[in-house]
């Protein structure tokens, strides 16, 4: 019998790409999403509109569709918003996860791939961050992701749940225009939005202890990230499987470098405007990806220019076509 995985948050930007990768690998998928940020237009598999905090609903879905594992992507993820609305973030990212785990236990579903985040590391000093680096998140969003990992680990010890926690770094790009990032908080869409308004993009903080004074981040193409979920599923065949993986490119780019790449791809002259740093933003976070490469055989296939180019083509197809 073919495995069928429930993708919680599968109507979102990352979730839709994960579903696409599952289908390419011959793995069945069912999506549950409350559509608070996702779009049902992206879903081409069985779909249930609902909240993962509804234990009875999720239990019924798991049983009805004979689900063999869950990919948990349903969460709030804006760092700045988490600083002003911590209770909302703890409810959406922690309480709802508890409810999801409860439903999984009821339905005897014992495999989970969890969407975690590099935000669990907080301020880092190492050039490359390994999975055993101290976790000291500096914002509520990162804290909720770390607490989520703890919840899953403890449930695994108690019940035999098999899990993989994927610590995402900065996700960008798209595999197809209809799956493009519709959000307005990630760096590349924010730059596009500013250009659409005829404005120059803003750089939040130019005095960080980095080579050019702007934040440095590790960017991962969303298609590569989605494929990492398929690789993680394969690692859950062994009883007692419980691992944490960084998912990034292993190379850092500054905010200024990203904006310069957008200018190059778009064929535009861009002069970013400096602004105050945003609360909760660390100076530099770059992944060491040796663990996921060795354990799962996964490696990223796209570079920053490909991420920006795919996003630009999806955002402005007529302009990008004219530019070749």
Backbone bond lengths (Angstrom), bond angles and torsions (degrees), N, CA, C in turn:
res aa  C-N    CA-C-N  psi(-1)  N-CA   C-N-CA  omega(-1)  CA-C   N-CA-C  phi
1 X - - - 1.467 - - 1.523 109.77 -
2 X 1.323 116.81 135.23 1.455 122.04 179.51 1.519 110.49 -69.36
3 X 1.329 115.32 135.92 1.454 119.36 174.44 1.524 110.00 -62.02
4 X 1.324 116.22 144.36 1.460 121.73 173.31 1.522 107.86 -128.78
5 X 1.315 115.94 123.91 1.463 121.56 -176.83 1.518 110.70 -110.20
6 X 1.326 115.12 137.09 1.459 121.19 173.22 1.517 108.04 -85.72
7 X 1.328 116.45 123.65 1.460 121.36 178.72 1.521 107.82 -104.52
8 X 1.330 115.84 102.35 1.462 121.07 179.07 1.527 108.12 -80.67
9 X 1.331 116.01 120.26 1.460 120.14 -172.85 1.518 111.86 88.35
10 X 1.326 117.08 21.87 1.456 121.53 -174.77 1.513 115.47 -74.65
11 X 1.340 118.31 -4.35 1.457 120.67 175.78 1.520 111.82 -94.52
12 X 1.318 116.65 1.71 1.462 120.97 179.78 1.517 112.41 -88.12
13 X 1.299 115.29 -178.55 1.473 122.82 -177.72 1.526 111.27 -58.04
14 X 1.326 117.32 -57.52 1.461 120.25 -179.82 1.520 110.32 -71.10
15 X 1.324 117.10 -43.20 1.454 120.84 -176.85 1.517 113.20 -57.98
16 X 1.327 117.56 -41.04 1.465 120.63 -179.84 1.526 110.60 -64.30
17 X 1.320 116.50 -36.22 1.468 119.41 176.85 1.533 110.86 -69.46
18 X 1.332 116.92 -37.00 1.462 120.10 178.15 1.525 110.42 -62.98
19 X 1.327 116.57 -44.20 1.464 120.16 177.91 1.528 109.97 -59.02
20 X 1.307 116.76 -42.94 1.474 121.46 179.18 1.527 110.74 -59.88
21 X 1.322 117.94 -42.64 1.460 121.33 179.50 1.530 111.44 -68.41
22 X 1.330 116.50 -38.36 1.464 119.51 176.25 1.528 110.77 -59.62
23 X 1.321 115.53 -46.64 1.464 119.26 -179.12 1.525 111.14 -62.61
24 X 1.331 117.02 -40.34 1.460 120.54 179.09 1.522 111.49 -63.14
25 X 1.338 116.23 -28.83 1.463 121.13 179.92 1.524 112.41 -89.27
26 X 1.333 117.26 1.95 1.454 120.70 179.46 1.513 113.87 78.77
27 X 1.325 117.43 22.11 1.464 122.82 -179.82 1.531 108.59 -103.65
28 X 1.324 116.88 131.06 1.456 120.84 179.22 1.522 111.92 -69.80
29 X 1.332 116.25 152.02 1.465 120.91 -178.88 1.517 110.84 -140.68
30 X 1.332 115.07 142.75 1.457 124.43 170.31 1.526 105.80 -129.40
31 X 1.315 117.13 138.71 1.469 121.38 -177.39 1.519 110.28 -109.67
32 X 1.340 115.66 135.28 1.461 121.48 165.82 1.514 107.36 -121.87
33 X 1.325 116.50 131.73 1.466 120.81 -175.46 1.519 107.50 -158.57
34 X 1.338 116.07 140.37 1.468 118.52 177.82 1.523 112.05 -88.48
35 X 1.327 117.15 -1.29 1.464 124.64 177.75 1.524 113.04 62.07
36 X 1.329 116.78 23.36 1.466 119.33 176.19 1.527 110.99 -67.80
37 X 1.311 117.10 -30.81 1.463 121.14 174.92 1.525 112.04 -132.04
38 X 1.318 118.22 -13.22 1.455 121.65 -178.50 1.516 112.61 -91.09
39 X 1.333 115.20 178.14 1.464 121.26 179.96 1.522 108.96 -134.18
40 X 1.326 116.37 128.90 1.463 120.54 179.64 1.524 111.56 -66.13
41 X 1.352 117.96 -18.47 1.461 121.16 178.47 1.525 111.67 -63.09
42 X 1.338 116.05 -21.51 1.460 119.54 -178.87 1.531 112.71 -82.97
43 X 1.318 117.53 -11.85 1.466 121.25 -170.09 1.521 110.51 -93.93
44 X 1.330 115.72 124.70 1.472 121.91 178.29 1.528 110.76 -123.31
45 X 1.316 116.43 23.05 1.465 122.78 177.89 1.526 106.87 -130.85
46 X 1.332 118.89 171.57 1.469 119.37 177.31 1.529 111.19 -51.06
47 X 1.331 115.54 134.67 1.474 120.72 -171.54 1.521 110.47 -130.90
48 X 1.335 114.74 135.84 1.459 121.76 174.44 1.519 107.46 -123.63
49 X 1.326 116.19 122.98 1.454 119.09 175.45 1.519 108.11 -86.45
50 X 1.329 116.55 119.71 1.448 119.64 -178.50 1.510 111.93 178.12
51 X 1.314 114.65 172.51 1.460 123.65 -176.35 1.524 108.67 -101.08
52 X 1.340 117.23 133.61 1.465 119.29 179.21 1.520 111.74 -68.07
53 X 1.326 117.22 -10.68 1.460 120.48 175.23 1.522 113.50 -76.66
54 X 1.322 117.58 -8.53 1.461 123.21 178.87 1.529 108.02 -88.33
55 X 1.321 116.76 95.56 1.471 121.10 -173.44 1.517 111.92 -61.00
56 X 1.319 117.46 -44.46 1.460 119.97 -177.75 1.528 111.30 -63.15
57 X 1.329 116.03 -43.64 1.468 120.03 179.95 1.527 110.37 -61.87
58 X 1.335 116.73 -49.73 1.462 120.04 -176.77 1.525 110.82 -64.25
59 X 1.316 117.13 -39.76 1.469 120.32 177.98 1.525 110.29 -59.72
60 X 1.329 116.36 -44.45 1.464 120.71 179.15 1.527 111.09 -62.22
61 X 1.323 116.91 -42.63 1.468 120.74 -179.91 1.528 110.34 -63.62
62 X 1.318 116.69 -44.09 1.468 120.82 -179.91 1.530 110.82 -60.10
63 X 1.310 116.14 -42.25 1.478 120.07 -178.42 1.528 111.78 -74.70
64 X 1.321 115.97 -45.43 1.463 120.42 -175.40 1.525 111.48 -61.12
65 X 1.338 116.76 -40.24 1.465 120.98 -176.12 1.527 112.62 -96.44
66 X 1.337 116.27 7.17 1.466 121.65 179.74 1.529 111.34 49.42
67 X 1.325 114.11 53.16 1.463 121.98 -176.87 1.528 110.32 -69.75
68 X 1.330 115.41 135.55 1.469 120.32 179.91 1.527 112.86 -103.99
69 X 1.330 117.84 -11.52 1.455 120.74 178.01 1.519 110.17 -168.57
70 X 1.324 116.24 162.83 1.465 122.06 -177.65 1.519 109.32 -125.35
71 X 1.333 115.74 135.78 1.465 122.31 169.01 1.516 106.28 -107.73
72 X 1.324 117.13 115.08 1.462 122.12 -174.15 1.523 110.57 -99.07
73 X 1.342 114.55 104.44 1.463 122.04 178.43 1.525 112.27 -116.49
74 X 1.326 117.07 -6.49 1.463 120.98 -172.96 1.529 110.12 -77.45
75 X 1.336 116.25 105.84 1.464 120.51 -178.09 1.521 109.95 -165.96
76 X 1.310 116.17 159.95 1.464 121.68 170.61 1.513 107.94 -87.06
77 X 1.358 117.73 145.68 1.456 118.03 -170.03 1.525 115.40 -142.54
78 X 1.312 118.78 19.26 1.455 120.21 179.84 1.525 110.35 -93.35
79 X 1.320 115.64 115.78 1.467 120.39 -176.01 1.520 111.53 -58.78
80 X 1.331 116.84 -51.31 1.466 119.95 -176.91 1.522 111.27 -61.48
81 X 1.325 117.64 -42.08 1.461 121.46 179.06 1.517 111.10 -63.66
82 X 1.330 116.30 -36.12 1.465 119.10 179.88 1.518 111.85 -64.76
83 X 1.331 116.79 -26.51 1.469 120.58 178.94 1.530 111.28 -69.95
84 X 1.325 116.81 -30.28 1.475 120.66 -178.01 1.523 112.78 -99.57
85 X 1.357 117.06 -18.53 1.464 121.07 -178.96 1.534 110.93 -130.43
86 X 1.320 117.42 58.04 1.479 119.25 -175.98 1.525 113.25 -61.79
87 X 1.326 118.29 -36.48 1.460 119.64 -178.52 1.526 111.04 -63.90
88 X 1.325 116.18 -39.72 1.460 120.16 177.21 1.524 110.32 -60.47
89 X 1.322 116.17 -42.91 1.462 119.98 -178.03 1.520 111.98 -68.29
90 X 1.311 117.55 -40.16 1.461 118.99 177.69 1.528 111.19 -66.71
91 X 1.321 116.75 -34.90 1.464 118.69 177.82 1.522 110.74 -69.08
92 X 1.328 116.84 -51.38 1.460 120.99 -175.27 1.528 112.40 -67.96
93 X 1.329 116.97 -37.89 1.465 120.08 -171.37 1.523 114.14 -98.26
94 X 1.330 117.20 -23.09 1.464 119.84 -177.75 1.526 111.45 -110.77
95 X 1.330 117.00 -56.44 1.468 119.78 -178.80 1.527 110.50 -59.69
96 X 1.332 117.14 -45.27 1.463 119.30 -179.67 1.530 111.80 -64.95
97 X 1.325 117.30 -33.43 1.460 119.90 175.61 1.529 110.50 -65.04
98 X 1.327 116.89 -40.69 1.463 120.19 176.16 1.533 110.59 -57.89
99 X 1.324 115.96 -42.47 1.463 120.20 179.67 1.528 111.42 -65.96
100 X 1.325 116.41 -40.13 1.455 120.39 177.69 1.527 111.07 -62.18
101 X 1.322 116.55 -44.06 1.461 120.34 178.54 1.529 111.01 -63.69
102 X 1.318 116.63 -35.29 1.463 120.64 176.55 1.521 110.66 -62.95
103 X 1.336 115.96 -45.57 1.467 120.02 179.05 1.530 110.91 -63.65
104 X 1.318 116.88 -39.98 1.460 119.80 179.01 1.530 111.04 -62.80
105 X 1.325 116.86 -41.20 1.468 120.33 178.93 1.528 110.71 -64.12
106 X 1.335 116.83 -41.27 1.470 120.53 178.97 1.528 111.31 -61.37
107 X 1.342 114.85 -41.50 1.461 119.64 -175.76 1.536 111.90 -89.36
108 X 1.316 116.76 1.43 1.463 122.93 178.74 1.529 112.19 58.86
109 X 1.320 115.22 42.60 1.469 122.08 173.56 1.528 106.78 -97.94
110 X 1.324 116.58 120.97 1.466 119.17 -167.37 1.521 115.14 -118.87
111 X 1.348 117.75 22.61 1.461 120.72 177.11 1.522 109.70 -131.85
112 X 1.324 115.94 135.13 1.464 120.92 -175.62 1.527 110.39 -144.15
113 X 1.327 116.11 132.02 1.465 122.30 167.58 1.524 106.29 -111.11
114 X 1.326 115.79 121.47 1.464 121.53 -172.58 1.513 111.06 -108.84
115 X 1.322 115.64 131.98 1.459 122.83 175.60 1.519 109.54 -80.68
116 X 1.335 115.87 99.70 1.454 120.25 175.20 1.529 108.78 -102.19
117 X 1.316 117.58 -159.12 1.451 119.59 -171.43 1.523 112.16 -156.96
118 X 1.319 115.65 150.47 1.459 120.95 172.85 1.522 111.09 -64.38
119 X 1.337 117.05 -13.57 1.466 120.13 178.59 1.521 112.07 -63.95
120 X 1.339 117.89 -14.68 1.472 119.56 178.63 1.527 111.10 -67.76
121 X 1.340 117.81 -20.57 1.461 120.10 -176.26 1.532 112.91 -80.19
122 X 1.330 116.68 -31.25 1.458 119.48 -178.03 1.513 111.82 71.71
123 X 1.334 116.76 -143.72 1.460 121.70 178.23 1.529 109.00 -72.52
124 X 1.313 116.20 125.26 1.464 120.00 -179.31 1.519 109.80 -122.36
125 X 1.320 115.04 150.36 1.453 120.60 178.28 1.523 112.07 -110.96
126 X 1.323 117.54 -21.59 1.458 121.31 -179.40 1.525 110.38 -69.32
127 X 1.335 116.59 146.41 1.460 120.90 177.88 1.518 110.66 -63.77
128 X 1.335 116.36 -39.39 1.460 122.14 175.99 1.520 108.62 -127.08
129 X 1.326 116.56 135.54 1.456 122.06 -175.38 1.520 109.75 -97.61
130 X 1.326 117.45 119.20 1.458 121.83 174.85 1.528 109.72 -90.50
131 X 1.325 115.92 166.33 1.460 120.76 -177.52 1.524 112.65 -65.19
132 X 1.333 118.27 -21.53 1.465 119.49 179.11 1.524 112.82 -94.23
133 X 1.326 116.83 10.24 1.467 120.91 174.56 1.533 108.74 -64.26
134 X 1.327 118.39 144.68 1.476 119.85 177.63 1.527 111.71 -53.32
135 X 1.315 116.54 138.75 1.464 122.00 178.55 1.521 108.61 -101.59
136 X 1.323 115.36 109.18 1.465 121.90 -179.70 1.523 109.06 -135.32
137 X 1.317 117.98 71.33 1.465 120.45 -177.24 1.520 111.69 -59.85
138 X 1.331 115.22 146.99 1.468 120.37 -176.09 1.527 112.18 -113.85
139 X 1.323 116.88 10.68 1.463 119.94 176.11 1.526 108.50 -146.68
140 X 1.325 117.40 157.29 1.470 120.20 -178.09 1.523 113.78 -58.51
141 X 1.329 117.66 -34.56 1.457 119.04 177.79 1.529 110.45 -58.10
142 X 1.322 116.80 -50.94 1.459 120.18 178.80 1.517 112.37 -61.87
143 X 1.323 116.09 -37.32 1.470 119.78 178.66 1.526 110.92 -63.08
144 X 1.339 116.69 -41.99 1.468 118.52 -178.95 1.522 111.21 -66.12
145 X 1.316 117.30 -34.36 1.459 119.62 177.82 1.529 111.22 -68.97
146 X 1.312 117.03 -38.45 1.462 120.05 178.46 1.531 110.33 -68.29
147 X 1.326 117.24 -43.64 1.462 120.41 176.19 1.525 110.06 -59.89
148 X 1.341 116.77 -38.31 1.456 120.40 176.96 1.519 111.90 -59.51
149 X 1.319 116.46 -42.88 1.467 119.91 176.63 1.531 110.57 -61.23
150 X 1.330 116.85 -41.46 1.474 120.24 179.41 1.536 110.78 -62.61
151 X 1.327 115.82 -45.01 1.472 120.06 179.76 1.528 110.95 -57.49
152 X 1.321 115.04 -47.12 1.461 119.72 -177.88 1.526 110.43 -65.33
153 X 1.326 116.71 -43.23 1.467 120.50 179.12 1.526 110.83 -59.44
154 X 1.328 116.52 -45.01 1.466 119.72 -178.82 1.525 111.76 -67.65
155 X 1.326 116.77 -38.92 1.461 119.83 176.65 1.535 110.29 -65.03
156 X 1.319 116.49 -36.23 1.467 119.89 177.97 1.524 111.04 -63.84
157 X 1.324 116.44 -41.53 1.466 120.31 178.92 1.529 110.76 -64.27
158 X 1.310 115.87 -35.69 1.468 119.88 -175.73 1.519 113.02 -81.10
159 X 1.334 117.39 -31.23 1.467 119.45 -169.42 1.521 114.91 -123.77
160 X 1.335 118.28 -10.07 1.459 119.46 -175.49 1.513 113.56 86.80
161 X 1.336 117.73 9.85 1.462 121.34 174.83 1.527 110.00 -53.10
162 X 1.319 116.33 134.11 1.465 121.41 175.59 1.522 108.16 -101.01
163 X 1.341 117.09 132.84 1.456 118.09 -175.11 1.524 112.57 -146.90
164 X 1.325 113.62 157.70 1.462 122.91 168.80 1.516 106.84 -132.48
165 X 1.328 117.48 125.93 1.466 122.46 175.67 1.526 107.85 -102.44
166 X 1.321 116.12 120.46 1.458 121.35 -179.20 1.519 109.51 -101.32
167 X 1.314 116.11 114.69 1.460 120.70 179.07 1.527 108.98 -87.86
168 X 1.346 115.01 97.33 1.455 121.08 -178.41 1.525 110.41 -67.87
169 X 1.324 114.70 142.16 1.457 119.12 166.22 1.538 106.74 -97.59
170 X 1.296 121.92 -148.90 1.468 121.10 -171.54 1.529 111.13 -83.96
171 X 1.317 115.76 117.75 1.460 121.67 -172.58 1.529 109.86 -91.20
172 X 1.340 115.72 137.69 1.469 120.18 -177.27 1.513 109.86 -150.76
173 X 1.343 115.29 170.53 1.453 120.86 175.70 1.512 113.02 80.86
174 X 1.331 115.51 -177.04 1.459 121.63 176.88 1.519 109.31 -156.39
175 X 1.333 116.24 152.67 1.460 121.18 176.78 1.518 111.54 -88.66
176 X 1.326 116.90 -19.08 1.464 122.20 -179.26 1.522 107.97 -159.64
177 X 1.341 117.62 147.16 1.472 119.93 -177.27 1.525 113.83 -54.85
178 X 1.337 117.37 -37.16 1.469 119.40 -177.67 1.523 112.95 -70.96
179 X 1.336 117.21 -10.57 1.464 120.82 179.46 1.526 111.96 -106.30
180 X 1.306 117.95 12.49 1.464 122.10 -174.08 1.523 112.39 -62.15
181 X 1.321 114.96 156.37 1.458 122.42 178.00 1.520 109.52 -68.56
182 X 1.329 116.27 115.92 1.468 121.16 179.83 1.522 112.02 -94.60
183 X 1.313 116.87 -1.25 1.455 120.97 -178.96 1.519 112.15 -73.22
184 X 1.310 114.90 171.54 1.467 119.95 -178.15 1.524 111.52 -128.71
185 X 1.329 116.78 18.66 1.463 118.84 -176.79 1.523 113.07 -115.26
186 X 1.333 118.40 -18.57 1.455 120.22 175.88 1.524 109.71 -77.40
187 X 1.329 116.20 152.07 1.462 120.92 -170.03 1.527 113.34 -57.57
188 X 1.326 117.83 -51.99 1.464 119.29 -173.68 1.531 111.97 -64.49
189 X 1.350 120.47 -45.89 1.471 118.78 174.65 1.532 113.05 -60.92
190 X 1.342 117.19 -33.33 1.468 119.58 177.68 1.530 110.91 -64.42
191 X 1.320 116.96 -39.73 1.461 120.56 177.40 1.525 109.94 -64.50
192 X 1.329 117.10 -44.82 1.461 120.65 178.46 1.526 111.07 -59.68
193 X 1.320 116.69 -43.42 1.463 120.75 -179.54 1.519 111.31 -59.48
194 X 1.321 116.11 -44.62 1.460 119.98 178.93 1.526 110.47 -60.72
195 X 1.320 117.20 -44.38 1.463 120.68 179.58 1.519 110.93 -63.77
196 X 1.335 117.64 -38.90 1.464 121.13 177.73 1.523 111.63 -61.03
197 X 1.324 116.08 -33.01 1.468 120.62 179.81 1.522 112.38 -84.79
198 X 1.316 116.83 0.69 1.462 120.58 -177.98 1.510 112.75 75.59
199 X 1.341 116.34 22.37 1.462 121.26 -179.32 1.525 110.33 -112.21
200 X 1.331 115.41 163.09 1.456 120.05 173.22 1.533 108.37 -87.28
201 X 1.325 118.29 140.86 1.470 120.24 -179.19 1.522 111.96 -66.33
202 X 1.314 114.73 156.41 1.462 121.96 -178.11 1.526 109.69 -100.24
203 X 1.325 116.23 138.33 1.461 122.19 169.90 1.525 107.65 -104.61
204 X 1.323 116.20 119.19 1.461 120.61 -178.94 1.531 109.80 -87.87
205 X 1.307 114.83 94.71 1.457 120.96 178.35 1.517 112.63 97.24
206 X 1.315 116.19 119.39 1.473 121.34 -179.87 1.526 111.85 -123.60
207 X 1.331 116.84 10.98 1.461 120.94 -177.10 1.515 112.92 -120.55
208 X 1.327 116.74 25.85 1.457 120.00 176.80 1.536 110.09 -73.05
209 X 1.329 118.04 155.13 1.472 120.66 178.17 1.533 112.12 -77.07
210 X 1.338 115.04 63.34 1.457 122.93 179.93 1.531 108.09 -128.34
211 X 1.326 119.19 167.33 1.466 120.52 -175.99 1.521 115.39 -53.57
212 X 1.348 118.18 -39.59 1.462 118.44 179.82 1.533 112.74 -113.82
213 X 1.337 116.59 10.20 1.465 120.61 175.83 1.513 114.91 86.32
214 X 1.345 118.07 -7.57 1.461 120.67 179.04 1.532 109.91 -104.95
215 X 1.326 116.04 159.12 1.460 120.66 -178.26 1.526 111.20 -56.83
216 X 1.321 115.46 145.42 1.464 121.70 176.62 1.523 108.50 -113.25
217 X 1.331 115.33 130.84 1.456 120.98 -178.59 1.528 110.74 -134.72
218 X 1.317 114.51 157.12 1.456 123.32 174.81 1.528 106.95 -96.88
219 X 1.326 117.26 120.84 1.462 121.68 -177.59 1.524 110.01 -105.26
220 X 1.332 115.61 135.51 1.459 122.32 -178.97 1.533 109.14 -125.18
221 X 1.329 116.26 131.58 1.458 120.17 178.34 1.525 109.01 -65.86
222 X 1.308 116.96 135.91 1.464 121.65 -176.31 1.525 111.85 -60.34
223 X 1.335 117.75 -30.48 1.458 120.32 177.92 1.527 110.63 -67.47
224 X 1.335 116.69 -40.65 1.466 120.57 176.06 1.525 110.38 -64.83
225 X 1.331 116.09 -41.98 1.462 120.26 178.34 1.521 111.29 -60.29
226 X 1.331 116.51 -43.53 1.462 120.52 179.77 1.526 110.45 -61.59
227 X 1.316 116.56 -41.48 1.466 119.71 178.64 1.527 111.68 -64.15
228 X 1.329 117.30 -29.54 1.461 120.38 177.60 1.523 111.34 -63.56
229 X 1.334 117.49 -30.67 1.467 120.46 177.30 1.528 111.02 -66.67
230 X 1.328 116.40 -39.68 1.462 119.86 177.85 1.535 109.58 -64.83
231 X 1.329 116.74 -42.02 1.462 120.32 177.57 1.521 110.99 -62.63
232 X 1.340 116.95 -38.16 1.467 120.72 179.89 1.525 111.06 -66.41
233 X 1.325 117.13 -37.43 1.470 120.50 178.62 1.527 110.43 -58.47
234 X 1.317 116.11 -42.67 1.464 120.09 -178.78 1.525 111.55 -62.73
235 X 1.345 116.35 -26.61 1.463 120.19 -178.53 1.523 112.71 -79.71
236 X 1.334 117.27 -6.46 1.459 120.62 -176.60 1.527 113.43 -95.80
237 X 1.319 117.00 9.85 1.462 119.84 178.71 1.526 112.00 -71.29
238 X 1.330 117.02 -27.02 1.466 120.41 -176.60 1.526 110.67 -83.08
239 X 1.330 117.96 134.75 1.470 120.19 175.53 1.522 110.82 -57.69
240 X 1.334 116.08 139.21 1.459 120.52 178.38 1.508 114.83 80.40
241 X 1.349 117.63 7.28 1.458 120.33 -179.68 1.525 110.10 -60.38
242 X 1.326 116.13 127.77 1.468 121.56 -179.32 1.518 107.51 -157.78
243 X 1.322 115.84 103.25 1.453 119.02 -176.66 1.520 111.21 -141.22
244 X 1.327 114.21 156.62 1.461 122.63 175.68 1.520 107.42 -119.52
245 X 1.334 116.26 134.70 1.457 120.70 -177.92 1.527 110.90 -131.49
246 X 1.323 116.71 135.02 1.453 121.41 164.88 1.520 108.46 -74.10
247 X 1.341 116.32 139.51 1.461 120.12 174.44 1.531 107.58 -127.16
248 X 1.311 114.94 99.00 1.457 122.31 179.35 1.509 108.92 -152.93
249 X 1.316 116.29 -169.72 1.470 120.90 178.78 1.522 112.25 -96.89
250 X 1.340 116.64 -17.39 1.455 119.17 -177.23 1.513 113.51 80.51
251 X 1.347 115.99 17.54 1.457 121.04 -179.49 1.517 108.66 -141.95
252 X 1.300 117.42 132.74 1.457 120.82 -177.08 1.515 113.18 -96.35
253 X 1.322 115.88 144.46 1.461 122.90 173.89 1.527 107.66 -128.70
254 X 1.314 116.36 137.24 1.461 119.18 176.99 1.523 109.83 -78.78
255 X 1.330 114.88 161.05 1.465 119.63 176.83 1.524 110.29 -57.09
256 X 1.325 116.42 -40.82 1.466 119.50 179.49 1.541 110.82 -63.32
257 X 1.326 117.25 -40.52 1.468 120.42 178.28 1.523 111.36 -63.16
258 X 1.325 116.97 -39.51 1.464 120.10 179.37 1.523 110.11 -63.85
259 X 1.325 116.75 -43.95 1.461 119.96 179.95 1.532 110.29 -64.70
260 X 1.318 117.75 -38.22 1.467 120.72 176.38 1.527 111.06 -63.21
261 X 1.327 116.95 -36.13 1.463 120.35 177.58 1.524 110.68 -67.91
262 X 1.337 117.16 -39.85 1.469 120.31 175.13 1.527 110.01 -59.77
263 X 1.327 117.07 -44.31 1.465 120.75 179.89 1.521 111.10 -60.55
264 X 1.333 116.11 -41.62 1.466 120.66 179.79 1.524 111.35 -65.46
265 X 1.326 116.92 -46.88 1.463 121.07 -178.50 1.526 110.98 -66.24
266 X 1.329 116.94 -40.79 1.467 121.59 -176.40 1.519 112.88 -82.59
267 X 1.335 117.09 -13.61 1.451 119.62 -177.76 1.513 112.69 69.14
268 X 1.327 116.01 36.34 1.458 121.48 -176.04 1.529 110.96 -121.76
269 X 1.302 115.70 156.83 1.462 121.19 171.81 1.529 107.47 -94.09
270 X 1.325 116.64 119.76 1.461 121.00 -176.77 1.516 109.36 -123.65
271 X 1.328 115.87 126.75 1.462 122.60 176.52 1.523 108.04 -120.26
272 X 1.328 118.55 92.43 1.473 120.12 -175.09 1.523 112.90 -63.96
273 X 1.326 115.08 150.19 1.462 121.97 179.23 1.530 109.79 -98.58
274 X 1.321 118.19 129.91 1.472 119.61 177.69 1.526 111.38 -74.88
275 X 1.322 116.05 146.90 1.456 121.93 176.48 1.522 108.15 -144.26
276 X 1.336 115.53 175.22 1.465 119.96 -179.77 1.521 110.87 -66.69
277 X 1.328 117.39 149.94 1.470 119.91 176.09 1.526 110.88 -60.60
278 X 1.311 116.07 150.58 1.455 120.80 174.94 1.521 109.26 -85.06
279 X 1.321 117.78 142.52 1.465 119.18 178.47 1.524 111.30 -63.08
280 X 1.323 116.17 139.01 1.455 120.57 175.57 1.509 115.43 87.60
281 X 1.337 118.46 6.40 1.455 120.90 -179.85 1.530 111.05 -96.24
282 X 1.340 119.16 116.78 1.460 120.96 173.66 1.525 110.84 -72.99
283 X 1.329 117.48 160.18 1.463 121.73 -176.56 1.520 112.08 -71.84
284 X 1.323 117.75 -43.80 1.462 120.66 -173.21 1.523 110.33 -149.03
285 X 1.326 116.10 131.29 1.468 121.36 173.57 1.530 107.50 -143.87
286 X 1.334 116.42 113.32 1.460 122.13 -179.89 1.527 108.27 -131.24
287 X 1.322 117.04 136.52 1.458 122.55 -172.83 1.521 112.88 -82.22
288 X 1.318 115.32 141.07 1.454 122.22 159.55 1.528 105.07 -92.01
289 X 1.324 118.27 118.51 1.461 121.83 -173.64 1.532 112.83 -107.25
290 X 1.320 116.76 16.91 1.459 120.07 -177.64 1.529 111.91 -61.95
291 X 1.330 116.89 -38.49 1.469 120.18 -175.95 1.521 111.73 -63.27
292 X 1.329 117.55 -50.18 1.463 119.70 -178.26 1.523 110.90 -68.18
293 X 1.321 116.50 -32.84 1.454 120.14 178.03 1.523 111.41 -65.52
294 X 1.328 115.80 -44.78 1.462 120.78 -178.38 1.524 111.90 -72.88
295 X 1.329 116.58 -45.58 1.468 120.74 -173.38 1.526 112.95 -76.43
296 X 1.337 117.32 -37.20 1.459 120.55 -173.16 1.522 114.01 -114.20
297 X 1.325 117.15 -8.81 1.455 119.70 -177.65 1.519 113.42 70.73
298 X 1.330 116.09 20.19 1.469 120.95 -178.15 1.525 110.54 -95.33
299 X 1.323 116.29 137.17 1.457 122.12 173.92 1.525 109.01 -142.47
300 X 1.323 118.29 144.34 1.467 120.21 177.58 1.526 110.72 -68.86
301 X 1.336 116.17 147.65 1.465 121.23 -177.75 1.524 113.23 -112.94
302 X 1.331 117.80 -8.72 1.454 120.87 -174.22 1.526 111.01 -118.47
303 X 1.338 116.69 145.09 1.465 120.99 176.29 1.531 109.81 -101.65
304 X 1.335 116.04 179.28 1.465 120.60 -175.40 1.519 111.76 -60.36
305 X 1.315 117.70 -42.39 1.464 119.56 -178.72 1.529 110.53 -60.33
306 X 1.333 117.64 -39.90 1.462 120.25 178.52 1.521 111.22 -66.01
307 X 1.338 116.91 -37.08 1.467 119.89 177.30 1.527 110.63 -62.51
308 X 1.333 115.41 -48.43 1.468 119.85 -178.15 1.526 110.39 -65.71
309 X 1.319 115.68 -42.78 1.467 119.19 -177.55 1.533 111.57 -63.23
310 X 1.336 117.20 -43.65 1.468 119.44 179.99 1.520 110.76 -64.71
311 X 1.330 116.52 -39.70 1.461 120.47 179.37 1.529 110.86 -67.31
312 X 1.326 116.77 -39.35 1.465 120.45 -179.61 1.529 110.68 -67.63
313 X 1.310 117.83 -41.82 1.462 121.10 178.48 1.529 110.51 -63.14
314 X 1.328 116.57 -38.84 1.460 120.06 179.89 1.519 111.20 -70.07
315 X 1.338 115.97 -35.68 1.450 121.15 -176.52 1.527 112.04 -77.12
316 X 1.335 115.85 -42.67 1.461 120.74 -173.50 1.524 109.66 -133.01
317 X 1.349 118.05 69.38 1.460 120.43 -173.75 1.521 114.36 -59.01
318 X 1.322 117.35 -37.33 1.461 119.07 -178.29 1.521 110.94 -70.14
319 X 1.349 116.35 -44.42 1.456 119.58 179.56 1.523 110.61 -64.06
320 X 1.331 116.10 -45.83 1.458 119.84 -175.46 1.529 110.91 -67.46
321 X 1.348 117.86 -34.53 1.448 120.54 178.49 1.525 110.25 -66.10
322 X 1.335 115.95 -39.42 1.458 120.07 179.60 1.526 111.11 -65.40
323 X 1.359 116.16 -29.47 1.454 120.47 -178.16 1.524 112.27 -88.26
324 X 1.338 117.22 -3.51 1.458 120.57 -179.87 1.486 112.02 80.23
